[in-house]
C-alpha cells in the first residue's frame, strides 16, 4: 500500500479512536506518527517530533493560557462579567449585544473561549426576570467568544489558524477571520430575531444584585493584562514573550495559587494541537497531504469547492476539535486544490469556508467541546434537554448559513 494512503488512514484512525475511546486525539496522533514513521516510513523518531511539533504555536498558546489562568482562578474574569452585566442598568434587550462584545474583547485579548462558562451563567441570571430565551444568550456568547479568539493575533484560535495560513502562503489573515466573524455576527442576529429577543419584560435595576468591588489581587491582575496588551499592540513585543512575562509577574505578585493556575491551563488542547501537528508533518513528508488534496479536488468543481469544503469541515467538527484537528488537517490541502483548478477558487477562499464552516457554525453544537461547555454551564432551572436539541438544530442551521454566504459571494469581499 502506498505510504501516502497509509498516512491518511492513520489520521482517520486517530480521529476515530479518539472519539470512540474518548481520549485526546493529539496523543493518539503521536502514537500513529511515531509508529508509522519509524516502522513503515523509516523516519527518525527524533526528527519527527523535533521538526513536526509546532513549537511556535504551542508556546504562544501556552503562554497566553498561563497568564489568563491566574485571572480565572482568582475570579477576575467572573467578577468582570458580573459588573458588565450590572452596568447595562436593566436594559436586557441589549444584553446579548453587550455580552457578545465583552466576551469577544476578552478572548481577543487572550482569554480561552471556555470563558463562556463564566459569562453565560451571569447573563442567564440577569435575564431570568425578563424571560429572555436562554438560547439567544447561548448563541451570542459563543459567537462572541469564537469571533474574538478567531480574529485576534493574541488569542488561541487566531494564533493557530494564522500560523497554518502563513505556511500555505496566506499572510493576510484578516481575509480569513473576517468570513468567520461575518458568519457569526449575522447568524446571531438571525437567531435573535427568530427567538424574539426584543419581546421581553422590563427589569428594574433595583431588582438586580450589585457585584462586589475588585479586591487587590484582581486589580493587579487587570493591570498586568492591560500592560501585556500594550506591550503587544504598541511596543510590538512578541506575543509569547509578553504573555509569559505577564504570567510570571502575576505569579511573583501572588495574585492566585500557582498550583491552581497551572492546573487550570487547558493542557488537553495544547497536546491536541501539538500531537495532530506532528502527524500532519509525517503525512506531508510521505505525500499524504498531496494525495488528500488530489482526492478532494476530484470531487469538487469551481462552484462546489467552497460549499463542499465547508460541509467537510463542519462534519469533522461535529466529532472533533476545529482548532486542534480540522484546520490543521484541511488547511495544508487547500493550495493543491486551488492549483488543480488553476486558481478559479483561491486558497484564501477555501480557508475562509474551512474556518467559518467549523468555528462559525458547528461550534454551537452541544456535541462540540465549546458547545458542551456552554450547555454544562447553564443553571439547573434551565431545561437542558430542550437547549441541547435547539443547539444541535442551530449548529446545522449555522452550517447552512455559512454555505449560503459563501455561495452568495459574501466572503470574497474580504479577499
VMD Tcl script that draws the C-alpha trace (Angstrom):
set ca {
  {0.00 0.00 0.00}
  {1.23 3.49 -0.82}
  {2.80 5.37 2.11}
  {0.73 8.48 1.39}
  {-2.50 6.50 1.65}
  {-1.30 4.78 4.83}
  {-0.65 8.17 6.44}
  {-4.20 9.36 5.59}
  {-5.66 6.17 7.06}
  {-3.54 6.82 10.15}
  {-5.08 10.27 10.62}
  {-8.60 8.91 10.12}
  {-7.97 6.12 12.64}
  {-6.51 8.58 15.15}
  {-9.69 10.66 14.97}
  {-11.99 7.62 15.18}
  {-10.09 6.07 18.12}
  {-10.00 9.42 19.95}
  {-13.77 9.80 19.56}
  {-14.71 6.21 20.37}
  {-12.38 5.86 23.35}
  {-12.95 9.45 24.50}
  {-9.23 10.14 24.69}
  {-7.10 13.05 23.46}
  {-6.76 12.83 19.66}
  {-3.36 14.51 19.91}
  {-1.93 11.64 21.92}
  {-3.36 9.05 19.51}
  {-1.94 11.11 16.64}
  {1.51 10.94 18.23}
  {1.14 7.16 18.54}
  {0.47 6.85 14.81}
  {3.13 9.42 13.89}
  {5.88 7.54 15.75}
  {4.69 4.03 14.91}
  {4.13 4.63 11.21}
  {7.08 6.98 10.93}
  {9.59 4.50 12.38}
  {8.27 1.07 11.33}
  {6.66 1.88 7.98}
  {8.15 5.10 6.64}
  {11.66 4.54 8.11}
  {11.82 8.03 9.60}
  {13.92 9.05 12.61}
  {11.56 9.50 15.61}
  {13.66 12.38 16.93}
  {13.36 14.22 13.63}
  {9.62 13.56 13.63}
  {8.93 15.43 16.85}
  {11.74 17.99 16.51}
  {10.53 19.13 13.09}
  {6.87 18.23 13.48}
  {5.96 19.65 16.89}
  {4.56 23.18 16.29}
  {6.78 24.74 18.95}
  {6.00 28.34 17.99}
  {2.23 27.94 18.10}
  {2.46 25.72 21.20}
  {4.49 28.25 23.20}
  {2.30 31.20 22.26}
  {-0.83 29.25 23.27}
  {0.73 28.00 26.48}
  {1.95 31.49 27.48}
  {-1.45 33.06 26.84}
  {-3.28 30.32 28.74}
  {-0.78 30.59 31.62}
  {-1.38 34.32 32.02}
  {-5.17 34.10 31.89}
  {-5.26 31.10 34.20}
  {-4.50 33.47 37.09}
  {-7.43 35.69 36.09}
  {-9.72 32.67 36.03}
  {-8.54 31.19 39.33}
  {-8.80 34.41 41.36}
  {-12.25 35.23 39.98}
  {-11.27 38.34 38.00}
  {-12.99 37.22 34.79}
  {-16.17 36.14 36.56}
  {-16.47 39.37 38.55}
  {-15.72 41.45 35.46}
  {-18.58 39.76 33.61}
  {-20.93 40.39 36.54}
  {-20.02 44.09 36.66}
  {-20.54 44.48 32.95}
  {-23.93 42.78 33.12}
  {-24.97 45.01 36.01}
  {-23.68 48.05 34.17}
  {-26.35 47.91 31.47}
  {-28.82 49.11 34.11}
  {-31.51 46.54 33.43}
  {-31.63 47.13 29.65}
  {-31.97 43.42 28.93}
  {-32.75 43.92 25.25}
  {-29.13 44.83 24.60}
  {-27.76 42.14 26.95}
  {-26.92 39.72 24.08}
  {-25.04 42.50 22.24}
  {-23.17 43.57 25.38}
  {-22.07 40.03 26.17}
  {-21.13 39.36 22.55}
  {-18.84 42.39 22.57}
  {-17.42 41.84 26.06}
  {-16.77 38.12 25.56}
  {-15.19 38.90 22.19}
  {-12.88 41.51 23.72}
  {-11.82 39.11 26.47}
  {-10.99 36.27 24.09}
  {-9.34 38.70 21.67}
  {-7.00 39.75 24.47}
  {-6.05 36.11 25.05}
  {-8.69 34.56 27.29}
  {-9.62 30.98 26.35}
  {-13.03 30.66 24.64}
  {-14.14 28.45 27.53}
  {-14.68 31.75 29.35}
  {-18.28 31.21 28.23}
  {-18.54 29.05 31.36}
  {-18.27 32.29 33.40}
  {-20.16 34.61 31.11}
  {-23.23 32.51 30.30}
  {-24.49 31.82 33.87}
  {-24.16 35.51 34.75}
  {-26.06 36.61 31.64}
  {-28.75 33.96 32.21}
  {-29.18 35.10 35.82}
  {-29.57 38.75 34.81}
  {-32.03 37.92 32.01}
  {-34.14 35.45 34.01}
  {-36.53 38.10 35.29}
  {-37.03 39.39 31.73}
  {-37.80 35.87 30.47}
  {-35.28 36.14 27.64}
  {-34.89 32.81 25.84}
  {-31.56 31.32 27.03}
  {-30.78 30.03 23.53}
  {-30.29 33.65 22.40}
  {-27.58 34.15 25.01}
  {-26.00 30.76 24.28}
  {-25.60 31.65 20.62}
  {-24.45 35.25 21.07}
  {-21.94 34.50 23.84}
  {-20.50 31.51 21.96}
  {-20.31 33.69 18.84}
  {-18.57 36.47 20.75}
  {-16.03 34.11 22.27}
  {-15.16 32.49 18.93}
  {-15.18 35.72 16.93}
  {-12.78 37.38 19.34}
  {-10.48 34.38 19.52}
  {-10.52 33.75 15.76}
  {-9.85 37.37 14.78}
  {-7.13 38.19 17.27}
  {-3.39 37.50 16.87}
  {-3.22 37.33 20.68}
  {-5.78 34.53 21.04}
  {-5.61 30.76 20.83}
  {-7.61 30.24 17.63}
  {-6.07 33.22 15.85}
  {-2.58 32.02 16.75}
  {-3.17 28.52 15.40}
  {-5.04 29.38 12.22}
  {-2.93 32.37 11.21}
  {0.16 30.20 11.63}
  {-1.36 27.49 9.43}
  {-2.35 30.09 6.85}
  {1.17 31.52 6.64}
  {2.51 28.04 5.88}
  {0.25 27.99 2.82}
  {1.36 31.46 1.70}
  {-1.57 33.49 3.09}
  {-0.19 36.39 5.14}
  {-3.40 38.46 5.12}
  {-5.16 36.59 7.90}
  {-7.92 39.23 8.01}
  {-9.32 37.83 4.77}
  {-9.92 34.51 6.55}
  {-11.12 35.51 10.01}
  {-13.43 38.19 8.63}
  {-15.50 35.48 6.96}
  {-15.94 33.70 10.30}
  {-16.78 36.96 12.06}
  {-19.35 37.84 9.40}
  {-20.93 34.41 9.67}
  {-21.24 34.52 13.45}
  {-22.41 38.13 13.70}
  {-25.11 37.80 11.05}
  {-26.24 34.40 12.31}
  {-26.51 35.78 15.87}
  {-28.80 38.50 14.53}
  {-30.93 35.89 12.77}
  {-31.26 33.84 15.98}
  {-32.08 36.99 17.99}
  {-34.89 37.80 15.55}
  {-36.27 34.25 15.30}
  {-36.39 33.82 19.09}
  {-37.83 37.33 19.57}
  {-35.06 38.65 21.77}
  {-36.68 42.07 21.86}
  {-40.02 40.84 23.27}
  {-39.11 40.67 26.94}
  {-40.24 42.07 30.25}
  {-38.66 45.23 31.62}
  {-36.30 44.71 34.55}
  {-35.59 47.42 37.13}
  {-32.02 47.99 38.28}
  {-33.30 47.66 41.85}
  {-34.13 44.01 41.14}
  {-30.50 43.20 40.34}
  {-27.75 42.32 42.81}
  {-24.85 44.77 42.72}
  {-21.50 42.96 42.30}
  {-18.78 43.39 44.90}
  {-15.67 45.50 44.27}
  {-12.46 44.11 42.81}
  {-10.02 43.08 45.52}
  {-6.30 43.92 45.44}
  {-5.26 40.75 43.61}
  {-7.95 41.20 40.98}
  {-6.93 44.83 40.38}
  {-3.32 43.73 39.96}
  {-4.44 41.04 37.52}
  {-6.31 43.54 35.36}
  {-3.37 45.94 35.44}
  {-0.91 43.26 34.30}
  {-3.22 42.14 31.47}
  {-3.53 45.77 30.33}
  {0.26 46.17 30.32}
  {0.70 42.95 28.30}
  {-1.82 44.14 25.70}
  {0.06 47.46 25.44}
  {3.38 45.66 25.02}
  {1.98 43.56 22.19}
  {-0.04 46.18 20.34}
  {2.09 49.30 20.75}
  {5.61 48.16 21.69}
  {5.35 45.30 19.16}
  {6.72 42.76 21.60}
  {6.45 39.06 20.72}
  {3.10 37.69 21.87}
  {4.51 34.62 23.60}
  {7.17 36.62 25.43}
  {4.77 39.34 26.57}
  {2.15 36.84 27.78}
  {4.75 34.78 29.63}
  {6.14 37.92 31.29}
  {2.61 38.81 32.36}
  {2.02 35.36 33.80}
  {5.37 35.39 35.60}
  {4.63 38.80 37.15}
  {1.24 37.56 38.35}
  {2.98 34.54 39.83}
  {5.51 36.71 41.69}
  {2.76 39.06 42.89}
  {0.85 36.07 44.20}
  {-2.49 37.10 42.68}
  {-3.58 33.44 42.67}
  {-2.33 29.98 43.63}
  {0.49 28.83 41.32}
  {-0.69 25.22 41.61}
  {-4.29 26.07 40.70}
  {-3.24 28.39 37.88}
  {-1.04 25.78 36.21}
  {-3.71 23.15 36.76}
  {-6.35 25.30 35.04}
  {-4.33 25.62 31.82}
  {-6.10 23.76 29.03}
  {-3.33 21.20 28.55}
  {-5.65 18.92 26.60}
  {-5.98 21.48 23.80}
  {-2.24 22.11 23.78}
  {-1.47 18.41 23.42}
  {-4.17 18.00 20.77}
  {-2.76 20.81 18.63}
  {0.82 19.60 19.08}
  {0.11 15.91 18.51}
  {-2.03 16.48 15.44}
  {0.65 18.79 14.07}
  {3.25 16.04 14.32}
  {1.06 13.53 12.45}
  {0.27 16.10 9.75}
  {4.02 16.71 9.43}
  {4.56 12.99 8.84}
  {1.69 12.95 6.33}
  {3.25 15.85 4.46}
  {6.67 14.16 4.38}
  {5.30 10.97 2.76}
  {2.87 12.69 0.38}
  {-0.34 12.15 2.34}
  {-1.42 15.80 2.22}
  {-0.79 15.92 -1.52}
  {-2.86 12.76 -2.04}
  {-5.68 14.12 0.12}
  {-5.65 17.36 -1.89}
  {-5.95 15.41 -5.15}
  {-8.85 13.37 -3.79}
  {-10.75 16.45 -2.62}
  {-10.06 18.15 -5.95}
  {-11.54 15.17 -7.79}
  {-14.91 15.56 -6.08}
  {-15.04 19.35 -6.32}
  {-15.77 21.78 -9.10}
  {-15.27 25.52 -9.31}
  {-18.76 26.21 -7.96}
  {-18.90 23.34 -5.47}
  {-15.39 23.56 -3.97}
  {-16.18 26.13 -1.29}
  {-19.56 24.67 -0.20}
  {-18.17 21.12 -0.10}
  {-15.14 22.22 1.90}
  {-17.45 23.96 4.38}
  {-19.52 20.78 4.71}
  {-16.41 18.62 5.19}
  {-15.02 21.00 7.82}
  {-18.38 21.18 9.58}
  {-18.88 17.41 9.55}
  {-15.42 16.85 11.03}
  {-16.02 19.47 13.73}
  {-19.18 17.67 14.87}
  {-16.90 14.92 16.19}
  {-13.52 16.61 16.73}
  {-11.80 19.90 17.55}
  {-11.87 22.64 14.91}
  {-8.64 24.20 16.17}
  {-6.81 21.04 17.13}
  {-7.81 18.68 14.32}
  {-9.95 20.07 11.50}
  {-7.97 23.14 10.45}
  {-4.51 21.53 10.89}
  {-5.68 18.65 8.68}
  {-7.51 20.64 5.99}
  {-5.51 23.87 5.65}
  {-2.47 22.11 4.12}
  {-4.69 20.71 1.34}
  {-6.05 24.00 0.00}
  {-3.02 25.05 -2.04}
  {-3.17 21.83 -4.04}
  {-6.92 22.07 -4.52}
  {-6.64 25.68 -5.73}
  {-3.79 24.78 -8.09}
  {-5.77 21.88 -9.58}
  {-8.49 24.36 -10.53}
  {-5.98 26.83 -11.97}
  {-6.78 29.34 -9.26}
  {-10.50 29.52 -10.11}
  {-11.09 29.01 -6.38}
  {-8.43 30.78 -4.32}
  {-6.52 29.34 -1.39}
  {-7.84 32.11 0.84}
  {-11.46 31.36 -0.12}
  {-11.08 27.70 0.81}
  {-9.51 28.66 4.14}
  {-12.41 31.02 4.77}
  {-15.02 28.29 4.45}
  {-12.95 25.81 6.48}
  {-12.75 28.18 9.43}
  {-16.28 29.54 9.04}
  {-17.71 26.06 8.48}
  {-16.08 24.65 11.60}
  {-15.92 27.57 14.05}
  {-18.69 29.73 12.70}
  {-21.44 27.15 12.83}
  {-20.81 23.69 14.22}
  {-19.20 25.02 17.41}
  {-22.74 25.75 18.61}
  {-23.37 22.02 18.73}
  {-23.60 20.53 22.25}
  {-21.52 17.65 20.85}
  {-18.60 20.01 20.23}
  {-16.19 20.99 23.01}
  {-17.30 24.60 23.44}
  {-20.97 23.85 22.89}
  {-20.76 21.22 25.62}
  {-19.14 23.75 27.98}
  {-21.96 26.20 27.31}
  {-24.63 23.56 27.93}
  {-22.96 22.36 31.14}
  {-22.68 25.91 32.50}
  {-26.42 26.59 32.28}
  {-28.22 26.89 35.65}
  {-30.19 23.87 36.87}
  {-33.58 25.51 36.36}
  {-32.98 25.67 32.59}
  {-34.39 22.74 30.59}
  {-31.08 21.40 29.26}
  {-32.68 18.68 27.16}
  {-34.59 21.34 25.25}
  {-31.50 23.54 24.88}
  {-29.49 20.51 23.72}
  {-31.91 19.92 20.87}
  {-32.07 23.61 19.99}
  {-28.27 23.95 19.88}
  {-27.98 20.88 17.68}
  {-30.50 22.30 15.22}
  {-28.78 25.69 15.33}
  {-25.43 24.07 14.52}
  {-26.88 22.58 11.32}
  {-28.63 25.85 10.52}
  {-25.38 27.73 11.11}
  {-23.55 25.48 8.65}
  {-26.28 26.14 6.10}
  {-25.93 29.87 6.74}
  {-22.17 29.62 6.14}
  {-22.71 27.83 2.84}
  {-25.31 30.42 1.79}
  {-22.96 33.34 2.48}
  {-20.19 31.59 0.59}
  {-22.49 30.85 -2.37}
  {-23.64 34.50 -2.48}
  {-20.00 35.61 -2.68}
  {-20.02 37.50 0.62}
  {-16.69 36.03 1.74}
  {-14.96 37.08 -1.48}
  {-15.48 40.71 -0.46}
  {-12.69 40.31 2.11}
  {-10.09 38.82 -0.24}
}
mol new
graphics top color blue
foreach p $ca { graphics top sphere $p radius 0.5 }
foreach p [lrange $ca 0 end-1] q [lrange $ca 1 end] { graphics top cylinder $p $q radius 0.2 }
display resetview
